Amino acid sequence: MTEPQLTVCPFTGRVGMWTSLREQRPQPRPQRLLLDPDAPGCPFCTLDDPDPRLLPLEAQVDRDRWFAMHNIYPPIDGPTGTADLACATEHGPTLTHRHPRLAAQWAAMILVQQQLAARRADRWSMVSAATGRSAGASQHHPHGHVLTPAVVPPATIRRQERWSDPEVPQVLFADVTTVSVVDGVRLVAAPVPLGPLDLWLVPESGQRFLDADARAIAALIEDWVVGVHRQLEAAGQQDPEPDDRIAPFDAKVVLHPELPDGTGRWWGELAVTDRHAPGVAAVPLVDLRHPPATQAANFRG
């Protein structure tokens, strides 16, 4: 691509400028900040018996078992909402390592998160998992968040209402930008992502998030993780660190359920946060090299 192209995402409203020419400008890359190994003092490995933080929710997929607990340092609490966690019983590998149990690991976590969100089905919850410092994680132990605010964020309401716009599913379900499909859920190249390795999850039907197949979601997330590894290796940018407690790349997965009244449908953002431009959150224009169709082709291999 030699001529810049401007794209506006009909779902998020983000504006993207696609141009390979920008790749030629000097771009000093910030050094990736790594978390210190935390096994001796990990709050998920040092539980009391009984522990008041623990919740009676758990899930097991194959040999991976996850449990629920209250967030020790909640971002919201009391009148502002609840913040709870889904935690792995084992300390590693992280959620961005390639290993035979990766999909089971993600599926077990999502099952616990669905249970946590179901406790207040009358409220909207944001479901997320962060791996690595740039994604907001404070330790390596695999875990995920369920935030249930007392008030639905206005931006969430606006996005969910946009599902009624015929252009939104038409753009998000295009075959040329679809990477893979599992049980009616698509892994797609977003019209305007925040970073060069980000993808989205979008369901083809309006199923509730609480009824979504955790294994199907996990299989697509595994496809994304494998695709990220493949592209970083091809570019000679894969971290050589062999320690399975240290993430090979930083990532944040955020699943957005539909509104409690049924408006919209659930969807998910899969972001490689250490590949985002430093100022990406501060400006409305997202500057990326590959348009969505090329991005999807890269992940399909």
N, C-alpha and C positions, 0 to 999 in steps of 0.2 A: 504494500500500500504506500503510495507516494503522496497522495492528496489527503489532507486531514478531513475527517468526517465527524460530524456532530450528532450525538444520539441523546434522546431524552427517554428515560425509563417511564412507561405509563403507569407502573405500579408504585415506585418509590418517589418519582419526580426528580431523581438525580440526573444531572447533565454530564455526559461523557464526551471527551474529545479523543478520537482514535487516530493516532498518527505514529508511524515508525520513525519519522524524522526526529522526534523528540528524544529517541534513544541515543542519538549521536551527541547530545549535549553532556558536559561534565556532570556526573551524578555521584558524589562521594557517598558511599554506603555506610550508614551508622553501624557500629559494632553491635552484634547481637548480645543482649544482656542475659546471662544464664542464672537460673536459681541455684543456690547452694544445695548440696545433698542434705536431705532433711530427715532421713530415716530415724535417727536416735530420738528426735523430739517431735516427730510427726503427730499432730493432734488426732489423726484418724487411726493411729497404731497404739496410742496410749489411752485406752478407755478404761474407766472404772467399772466395777461389777457390784451392784448395778450402776449404770451411768444415766443421770437425769437427762442427758442430751439425746439419748437413743430414742427412736420412734419404732413402733411395732410394724414396720413395713420392710419387705425384702423381696428379692427376686433372684432366681438362679437360671442361667442359660448354659447348658452343658456343664462345665466345671466352674464357671464364673458366677460367684455369688456377690450381690451388692445389698447394702442395707441403708436405712434412712436415719438421719439425725438432724437436730436443730443446728443452724449456723452459729458458730461460736462468736463470730463478729458480724452480726446481721446488718446489711445496708438499710433494711426497712424492718420495723418492729412495732408492736403495740398498735396504736391507731393508724399507722401508715401501712400496715400489712404484715406478711410473714415471709421469712426467708429460711428455707430448709435445704438439706443436701442429700444427694445419693452418693454413697461411697463404696469403693471396692474393698474387699477384705484383704486383697494382696496389694503390695506397694508398687509393683511394676509388672509388666512394662507400661509405658505411658499410652495415652489414647492416640498418639500419632506414630507409634512404632508399627512396623509391619511384622506380624506374627500370626500363627494359625488361629489364635483365639480372639483376634481383633474384633470381628463382627459380633461374637458372643459377648465380649466386653461391653461394646456399645449397646447391644440389645438389652442386657441385664440392667444397665444404668437407665435406659429410657423406660423400661418397665417400672422401675422404682419411681422415676419422675412422674410417670402417668398416675401412679397411686397417690403420690403427694399432691398433684394437681386436683385429683378427684375428690379430695377431702372438702374442697370449696368449689364445686362445679358451678356455683352461682357467680364466681368471680373469675376474672381473666388472670392467667399465670404466664410468666415468661420462663422458658426452660432453656438452660444453657450448660455448656461445659467448656472450661478453659484449660489449655495446656501451654505452659511457658509464660515467661514474665511479661512479654509484650501483649499477651492475651488477658492479663490480669490475674493469673494464678499466683498464689503465695507459697505453694508447695507442689511437689511432683506427684504425690499420691493421687491416683485417678479418682476424680469426683465430679459431680455435676450439681448445678443449682436449680432451685425452683423458687422464683420470686412471685408472690401473689400480692400485688399492691391493692390498697383500698379503692383507688381510683384508676381506671384504665387511662393510659397515656393518650392524649389527643392524637398524636401521630399514628398510634396503633389503630385508633378508630378510623381515621382517614384512609389508611392503607386497606383495612378490611372492607371498607365500603367500596373501594375501587375494584374489587372482584366482580361487581355487577356491571362494570364497563366491559363490553365485548372485546375491546382491544387488548385488555390485560391477559386473559387466557389465550387469545390468539397469538400474542407475542411469546408468552412463557411456555406454551406447548408446541412451539415450532420444532419440527423434526431436525432441522439443520443445527439447532442449538441444544438438542437433547444429547446427553452423554450416555445415559442408560436408563432403563425403566424396570422397576420391580413392583409387582402387585399394584399397579395403578399409581405409583409415585415416580416422578421423574427427577433425575439429577440433570440440571440444566446450567448452561452458561448464562449468567445474568445479563440483562441488557446493559446495565452500568454497575459493575461490582466496585467494591472499595479497593481491591488489590488484584494483581495479575494472576493469582492462583485461586481466587474465590469462585465458588459455585453456589447454586441454590437447590433446595428441594421443593418441589411443588406437586401436590396431589391432583390427579385428573378429576376427581369427584369431590363433593363437599362433605366428606366423612369427618366426624369429630376427631380431634386430636386424641382424645381418651380412647377411641376405638381403633386408632391407627395401629398397624402391625409393626411392632418394635423391631422384629427381625428384618422386615423389608427396609425400614429406615436405616438400620445398622448396615445392611448389605450395600446400600448406596453410599453411606459414609465411608465404608471400607474402599469402595471404588475410588472415591475422591482421595483418600489418604494414599492409596497405591499410585494414583495418577500424579499426585504432588511429588512423591518420592522419585518417580520415573523422570519427571521434568527437571527436578533439582539435580539428579545424578547426571542427566544428559548435559546439563549446563556446567557441571563440575562444581556445584554449589551445595552439595550435601555435606552436612556436618559429619566428620569422621568419628565422633565420640561414640564408643561402643557401650557405655553405661546405660542400661535400660531404665534408669531412673531419670535420665536427662532427655528431654524431648528432642527429636531430630529436627523439628521445626515447631514454631509456636502457632497454635491454632485456637480458634474460638468457634464453636457451633452453637447457634441460637435458633431454637424452634419457637415459632410464634403461633399459639393456638388461635382458633377463631374466637369471636366475641361470645360471651355467655348466651346472648339471645339468638345465636346461630348465624349472625352476619359474617360473611366472608368464609374463609377456610384456612386451615393451618398451613404454614409454610416454614422453610428453614434457610438460614444463611450459614454457609461453610466458609470460614475466612482464615487465610494464612496471615496472621497479623504481623509477623516480623517482615513480611514483604510489602506492607503498606507504606506509601509515601509518608514522611513525618507529618506533613500538614494536611493529610487527607480528610481528617475529621473537621478541619476548620474552614474548608472552602467548598462551594457547591460544585465546582468543576472537577471531575475525576479524569486524570490523564493516564491512559493506558495504551499499550502498543497494539494488542490484538482485539479485533472486534469479536462479538460473541460467537459467530460461526467458526472462526479460526480457533478460539479458545476451546470450544466443544470438541473440535477435531483433534486438538492437542491431547485432551484427556482421553479421547477414544483410542489414541495411539496410532 
